[in-house]
């Protein structure tokens, strides 16, 4: 008969053998075996891209991890920018057209504007994050007659194509019958929330002294702002065609006949001012030969066509003692475009034209024929075959709603 000590040793050996058996029967280690804090480190490396949204849709646990507010608190300092999924192109006489940044990843049908009421009657005016700002196409009558005829219908529309949400905005009655220099989409008054259909602002430049701002919320609506500075300056009549760009929270319009200054509108204060520029950098401005775009770290870029030479100037420290302008890019277009598909010998006998410009590239064409090509500002790479080069209009970037609104399905079990 076994002693008590012997029986204890047998029980210990039995437990060990059972543990070894369970260990042998267990499957291989997978990502699901990682604790949440290590799993988050992997997801953070995906960056703000459609891949992260797809990962969140993989299973309940992944959705719970990504949808946790703490995840985005750690994620934000690493990836401050929302993922860019493509651009909407203004197509003359047609509906804005979406071109995905990566056709293999982004389904362009998800960004159709067919969900809008009277979907074919809107022109694109601006974009911000995942939102678009649209304006009602005007009939050939005068602005006053048009405003009276469609007073019952929104003159502006803000929409989010991916979710199908939209909000119409009526033009202020006090400004009926008055044209405008442009309308622009801004972040909402609630800085702690991402721009959305419930948190945005619209800035409208009416003329060189008057702007108005629309805000969402219970205390929102239009407010009109008058600028004292420009009210004492006599300027030639300006129109939307004078708009030359946007950079670092400021909107710019060229002034006909002025080679050293532009009209500037501050997006924060909605006040106009006159911004001085060196004549060697700006020169006689025209939307076909001069543009202003932003850059990283607050850099201001001026893009100019002088003859058929493309020049890009950069001001690295605007407003400081070190605000000198540097020539970053200098490119002779006749020579640089040799060998591109469709290039003709008679091109560039006249001055080329700027069709569109943004922080990523400049879209150009020779005057002799609409033959679109782009120059990437970072690499100076000249591109002819890219899909964006098919459309002779401005491109408006579209991003995913960020951070994405993800439901924590794990709460259903708690």
C-alpha positions in Angstrom: 0.0 0.0 0.0 1.4 3.4 -1.0 2.4 5.9 1.6 0.7 9.4 1.7 4.0 10.8 0.3 4.0 8.4 -2.6 0.4 9.2 -3.4 1.3 13.0 -3.5 4.2 12.3 -5.9 1.9 10.3 -8.2 -0.6 13.1 -8.3 2.1 15.7 -9.1 3.4 13.5 -11.9 -0.2 13.1 -13.2 -0.7 16.8 -13.3 2.6 17.4 -15.1 1.7 14.8 -17.7 -1.7 16.3 -18.3 -0.2 19.8 -18.7 2.3 18.4 -21.2 -0.5 16.7 -23.1 -2.5 19.9 -23.3 0.6 21.8 -24.4 1.1 19.3 -27.2 -2.5 19.5 -28.3 -2.5 23.3 -28.4 -2.3 24.9 -31.9 0.4 27.2 -33.1 0.6 30.7 -31.6 -1.2 33.4 -33.7 -1.6 37.1 -33.6 -4.7 36.6 -31.5 -2.5 35.3 -28.6 -0.9 38.8 -28.3 -2.0 41.0 -25.5 -3.8 44.2 -26.5 -0.9 46.5 -25.8 1.4 44.6 -28.1 -1.3 44.2 -30.8 -1.8 48.0 -30.8 1.9 48.5 -31.6 1.4 46.4 -34.7 -1.7 48.3 -35.8 -0.1 51.7 -35.3 2.5 50.7 -37.9 -0.2 50.4 -40.6 -0.5 54.2 -40.6 -3.6 56.2 -41.5 -4.7 54.1 -44.5 -7.6 52.0 -45.8 -5.6 49.0 -44.5 -6.3 50.1 -40.9 -10.0 50.4 -41.5 -10.0 47.0 -43.2 -8.1 45.6 -40.2 -10.8 47.0 -37.9 -13.4 45.2 -39.9 -11.6 41.8 -39.6 -13.2 40.7 -36.3 -14.7 42.0 -33.1 -11.5 42.1 -31.2 -9.6 44.1 -33.8 -12.5 46.5 -34.1 -12.6 46.9 -30.3 -8.8 47.7 -30.2 -8.9 50.2 -33.1 -12.2 51.8 -31.9 -10.8 52.4 -28.4 -10.3 56.2 -27.9 -7.0 55.4 -26.2 -5.7 53.8 -29.4 -6.1 57.1 -31.3 -4.6 59.0 -28.5 -1.4 57.0 -29.0 -1.9 56.8 -32.7 -2.2 60.6 -33.3 1.4 61.7 -32.5 2.7 59.0 -34.9 0.2 59.7 -37.8 -1.3 63.1 -37.7 -2.7 63.0 -41.2 -5.8 61.2 -42.4 -5.3 58.8 -45.3 -5.6 60.4 -48.8 -7.8 58.2 -50.9 -8.0 60.2 -54.1 -9.1 63.5 -55.8 -12.3 64.9 -57.1 -11.7 66.6 -60.5 -13.8 69.5 -61.7 -15.1 68.4 -65.1 -16.5 71.2 -67.3 -20.2 70.7 -67.9 -20.3 67.5 -65.9 -20.4 66.1 -62.4 -17.2 66.0 -60.3 -15.2 62.9 -61.1 -13.4 60.9 -58.4 -9.9 59.5 -59.3 -8.5 57.1 -56.6 -5.0 57.5 -55.4 -4.6 53.7 -55.6 -7.2 52.0 -57.8 -6.2 48.6 -56.6 -7.1 49.5 -53.0 -9.8 52.2 -53.3 -13.2 51.3 -54.8 -14.1 54.5 -56.7 -17.8 53.5 -56.8 -17.9 54.1 -53.0 -17.2 57.8 -53.7 -20.0 58.5 -56.3 -22.1 61.6 -55.8 -25.3 60.0 -57.1 -26.8 60.0 -53.6 -27.2 63.8 -53.8 -30.6 65.4 -54.6 -30.5 66.6 -58.2 -27.0 65.0 -58.4 -26.1 66.4 -61.8 -26.7 70.0 -60.8 -23.7 70.6 -58.5 -20.2 72.0 -59.1 -17.4 71.3 -56.7 -15.9 74.3 -54.9 -13.6 72.9 -52.3 -12.8 69.9 -50.0 -11.7 69.4 -46.5 -10.9 66.0 -45.0 -13.7 63.6 -46.0 -16.1 66.5 -46.9 -16.9 68.2 -50.2 -18.3 71.7 -50.7 -20.6 72.0 -53.7 -22.3 75.0 -55.3 -25.5 74.9 -57.3 -25.0 75.3 -61.0 -26.3 78.6 -62.2 -28.8 79.2 -65.0 -27.8 81.8 -67.7 -29.9 84.5 -66.0 -28.4 87.2 -63.8 -27.4 86.3 -60.3 -30.3 88.3 -58.8 -32.9 86.5 -61.0 -31.3 83.2 -60.3 -31.3 83.8 -56.5 -35.0 84.7 -56.5 -35.9 81.6 -58.6 -34.2 79.0 -56.4 -34.6 80.7 -53.1 -36.4 77.6 -51.8 -33.4 75.4 -52.6 -29.9 75.3 -51.0 -27.3 77.3 -52.9 -24.5 75.3 -51.2 -24.1 71.7 -50.2 -21.7 70.0 -47.9 -21.5 66.2 -48.2 -19.5 63.2 -47.2 -19.4 60.8 -50.1 -18.3 57.7 -48.2 -21.3 57.9 -45.7 -23.8 59.5 -48.0 -24.5 62.3 -45.5 -25.2 65.9 -46.7 -26.4 69.3 -45.6 -27.8 72.1 -47.7 -27.0 75.7 -46.9 -28.9 78.8 -48.1 -27.0 81.9 -49.1 -27.6 84.8 -46.7 -30.6 87.0 -47.7 -28.5 90.2 -47.0 -26.2 89.2 -49.8 -28.8 88.3 -52.4 -27.9 89.6 -55.8 -24.2 89.9 -55.0 -21.5 87.7 -56.6 -18.6 86.2 -54.7 -14.9 85.6 -55.1 -15.1 82.1 -53.9 -16.4 79.7 -51.2 -14.2 77.5 -49.1 -14.6 74.7 -46.6 -12.9 74.9 -43.2 -12.7 72.9 -40.0 -15.5 73.3 -37.5 -15.6 75.4 -34.4 -15.1 72.3 -32.2 -11.4 71.8 -32.5 -11.5 68.6 -30.5 -13.7 66.8 -33.1 -12.8 65.9 -36.7 -14.4 67.8 -39.5 -17.7 66.2 -40.3 -21.2 67.0 -41.6 -22.0 68.2 -38.1 -18.7 70.1 -37.5 -17.6 72.4 -40.3 -17.5 76.0 -41.4 -17.9 77.6 -44.8 -15.9 80.8 -45.6 -17.3 82.9 -48.5 -15.3 85.8 -50.0 -17.9 88.3 -51.3 -15.6 91.1 -52.4 -12.3 92.6 -51.3 -13.8 94.0 -48.1 -16.6 91.6 -47.1 -16.5 87.9 -46.1 -19.0 85.8 -44.4 -18.7 82.6 -42.3 -21.3 79.8 -41.9 -20.9 77.6 -38.8 -22.8 74.4 -37.8 -24.3 73.9 -34.4 -27.3 75.3 -32.4 -25.7 78.8 -32.4 -24.4 78.5 -35.9 -25.5 80.3 -39.1 -24.0 83.1 -41.2 -22.1 86.0 -39.9 -20.8 88.9 -42.0 -17.3 90.3 -41.5 -16.0 93.6 -42.9 -12.3 94.4 -43.3 -11.1 97.9 -42.5 -7.7 97.4 -44.1 -8.8 96.8 -47.6 -11.7 99.3 -47.4 -9.2 102.1 -47.7 -7.3 100.6 -50.7 -8.6 101.0 -54.2 -8.3 97.8 -56.1 -9.4 96.8 -59.6 -12.5 94.6 -59.8 -11.7 91.1 -58.8 -13.6 87.8 -59.7 -13.2 84.1 -59.1 -10.8 83.9 -62.0 -8.3 86.0 -59.9 -8.0 83.2 -57.3 -4.4 82.0 -57.4 -4.1 79.6 -54.4 -4.3 78.6 -50.8 -1.5 78.1 -48.3 -1.1 77.7 -44.6 -4.5 79.1 -43.6 -4.6 82.0 -46.1 -6.4 82.4 -49.4 -4.9 84.5 -52.2 -6.1 86.5 -55.3 -3.9 88.1 -57.9 -4.4 91.8 -58.5 -4.4 92.8 -62.2 -1.5 95.1 -63.0 0.2 94.6 -59.7 3.6 92.7 -59.7 4.4 93.0 -56.0 1.2 92.3 -54.0 -1.8 89.9 -53.7 -5.1 90.1 -51.9 -5.1 87.8 -48.9 -7.9 86.4 -46.8 -7.1 84.9 -43.4 -9.2 81.7 -42.8 -9.1 82.2 -39.0 -10.2 85.8 -38.7 -12.0 86.0 -42.1 -10.3 89.4 -42.7 -8.7 90.7 -45.9 -5.3 92.2 -46.2 -2.7 93.0 -48.8 0.3 90.7 -48.9 3.5 91.9 -50.4 5.7 89.7 -52.6 9.0 90.4 -54.3 8.6 91.3 -58.0 11.3 88.8 -58.9 9.1 86.1 -57.3 5.6 87.2 -58.3 5.7 89.5 -61.3 2.5 90.4 -63.2 0.1 87.7 -61.9 -2.3 85.6 -63.9 -3.9 82.4 -63.0 -2.4 80.8 -66.1 1.1 81.7 -65.1 1.2 82.2 -61.3 0.0 80.0 -58.3 0.6 80.0 -54.6 0.6 76.7 -52.7 1.6 75.5 -49.2 4.1 73.0 -48.0 5.4 71.2 -45.0 6.4 73.2 -41.8 4.5 76.3 -43.1 6.6 76.7 -46.2 5.1 79.1 -48.8 5.6 78.2 -52.5 5.1 80.4 -55.5 4.9 78.6 -58.8 5.6 80.7 -61.9 5.8 80.3 -65.6 8.2 82.7 -67.2 8.0 82.1 -70.9 8.3 78.3 -71.0 10.4 78.0 -67.9 8.8 76.6 -64.8 10.1 78.1 -61.5 9.1 77.3 -57.9 10.2 79.7 -55.2 10.0 78.8 -51.5 9.8 81.0 -48.4 10.8 78.9 -45.5 10.2 81.3 -42.5 7.3 83.6 -43.4 7.1 86.7 -41.2 10.5 86.2 -39.6 13.9 87.9 -40.1 14.9 84.9 -42.3 12.0 85.1 -44.8 14.1 85.2 -47.9 12.9 83.4 -51.0 14.8 80.6 -52.5 14.5 79.1 -56.0 13.8 75.4 -55.5 12.9 74.3 -59.0 13.9 75.5 -62.4 12.7 73.5 -65.4 12.7 74.3 -69.1 9.5 72.7 -70.4 10.4 72.3 -74.1 13.4 70.2 -73.3 11.9 68.4 -70.2 8.9 67.1 -72.2 10.8 65.6 -75.1 10.0 62.0 -75.6 6.6 62.1 -73.8 3.8 60.4 -75.6 2.0 62.8 -78.0 4.7 65.5 -77.8 4.7 67.6 -81.0 7.5 69.6 -82.4 5.4 72.8 -82.7 4.6 72.8 -79.0 5.9 75.6 -76.7 6.4 78.1 -79.5 4.0 80.2 -77.4 4.0 80.4 -73.6 2.6 77.3 -71.7 -0.2 77.5 -69.2 -0.8 76.3 -65.6 -4.1 74.4 -65.5 -4.0 73.4 -61.8 -1.6 73.4 -58.9 -1.5 71.9 -55.4 1.1 70.9 -52.8 1.9 67.7 -54.8 2.1 68.6 -58.4 1.5 71.2 -61.1 -0.7 70.4 -64.2 0.4 72.2 -67.3 -0.3 72.4 -71.1 1.2 74.1 -74.1 -0.9 76.9 -75.6 -1.0 75.3 -79.0 -3.1 72.3 -77.9 -4.6 70.8 -74.8 -1.8 68.3 -74.0 -1.9 67.9 -70.3 1.2 66.8 -68.3 2.1 67.1 -64.6 5.3 68.0 -62.8 5.7 66.5 -59.3 7.0 69.1 -56.9 9.0 66.8 -54.7 10.8 64.8 -57.4 10.4 67.1 -60.5 9.2 63.9 -62.2 7.2 64.7 -65.4 4.2 62.5 -65.9 1.9 62.2 -68.9 0.1 58.9 -68.5 -1.4 59.4 -65.0 -5.2 59.4 -64.9 -5.2 62.9 -63.3 -3.7 64.3 -66.5 -7.0 63.6 -68.4 -8.9 66.3 -66.7 -8.3 70.0 -67.3 -9.6 71.3 -64.0 -8.7 71.7 -60.4 -8.2 68.6 -58.2 -9.8 68.5 -54.7 -8.2 65.9 -52.3 -10.5 63.5 -50.4 -9.5 61.7 -47.3 -11.1 59.0 -45.2 -13.1 60.2 -42.2 -10.4 60.2 -39.5 -10.4 58.9 -36.9 -13.0 56.5 -38.2 -16.2 56.0 -36.2 -15.9 52.3 -35.2 -18.4 50.5 -33.0 -17.1 48.5 -30.1 -19.0 45.3 -30.8 -17.4 43.8 -27.7 -19.7 45.8 -25.5 -22.6 43.5 -26.6 -21.1 40.7 -24.5 -20.5 42.8 -21.4 
